[in-house]
Amino acid sequence: MVYNVSSKPKLPRGFRDFTPEIYVLRRSIIDKIIRVFERFGFDPIDTPVLEYWETLAGKYGEEAESRLIWRFTDPWSGRDYALRYDLTVPLARFIASHQDIILPFKRYHIGPVWRHEEPQKGRYREFYQCDADIVGSPYPEADAEIIELVLETLDELGFREFIVRVNDRRILSGVFEEELGLNNPIQVYRIIDKLDKIGLEGVKRELLKLGLGEVLVSKILDLIGISAEPIESLKLICSKYGSNQKIIESCRHLEEVFSILNDKNRIRFDMSLVRGLDYYTGPLLEVNLEKPRIGSIAGGGRYDNLIGMFLGRNIPATGVSLGLERLIDAGLELGIFNIDKLTVAEAQVIVLEWSLLKYAWIIARELRRYGVNTRIDLGRSSEESQRKKAKKLKIPILIFIGKIEEESKTATIYNTITGERVTVKHEEVPKIVLRFLNKI
């Protein structure tokens, strides 16, 4: 066969391959996240990566639906489909499809989502979200548990310097729409959302460009400057807008949330938090690292009306989504994570002569039966080549099989970490290897 390869194959922009060492790291991080989620009693689910377009339409806002959602028409059926944009709307559809679920329902879902964004540091077109949601509880303790879950997950992963910013959609509505008289504050929210990028002066310029007067812009800037310890901030908001029912209701809800939480040092009430997804109805949260400046690593909030769009009756829900890619990028930059494990293999059987393959195979099989991840060379390489490959992959345990070992039904085990070398009967090999690996 003649191959005519004209150019190197390329990946689409914003998409990535993961080599074994990267995927091993990703999986170890996901495993830690799952351990925390399950400690809190959340159960796993999965949903298809494809949804009908009408399932996603009308849930995310004009910008997302006109520019960011990957949407296409199936050429055979003519139906419009879309790749999932997040894991929350599919959850709402899931609840409507499985009405026998016992409420409150606590679920986690870890999987890829797709957004047609401009790729940059920490932002990809295909990325993983790690979501935890509570469906069926309107109470502050559900929102408190989501915040506590975030704190514990980030602690488990090794992050220390971060802030959980909290606001409430009812406060935003009460202040901007009812108190300041903005009929459609979406454009204002979008400008405020750029505060980290353009600064306070930049926000002021853009608000003035909207045609808002100096007095109104000054009030808005004063408001978004409220960012401090949660209880004191809520007192300040209530003292200014104490006659607004939405604001009073929200403040009481948040006060109860904060009263439940033990660790308030890393929580801040922040009026500049105006998360963009249209389905939020109550408390909002966003997590930012002190460094590196990589954008939010987690975000979420309460969405009491979203499930009703599918079910015809509202079911309260609240949740959070952690961005796996940003967690990994930030963790690598901070030295919290390291790409030091190049393979899942814990042991390599080194075959000195290939006539001894069957005996070596028995040793490998026995190790695997005891739960040791074991490699054996399938390319019939030389002893030197086998050792070099194992060293390059940083495999900690080497088991040598030569004529002497085969004849005496033994194996020579070498611990590359400690330098210890022993020859033992073949039935003792798993026990010694497990001891070298600190698994017993």
Beta strands, then each sheet from edge to edge (+ up, - down):
strand 1: 43-44
strand 2: 50-52
strand 3: 71-73
strand 4: 80-83
strand 5: 105-114
strand 6: 126-135
strand 7: 162-168
strand 8: 227-228
strand 9: 267-270
strand 10: 283-289
strand 11: 296-302
strand 12: 317-323
strand 13: 347-351
strand 14: 374-376
strand 15: 397-401
strand 16: 410-415
strand 17: 421-425
sheet 1: 1+ 5+ 6- 12+ 11- 10+ 7- 9- 8+
sheet 2: 2+ 4- 3+
sheet 3: 14+ 13+ 15+ 16- 17+
end
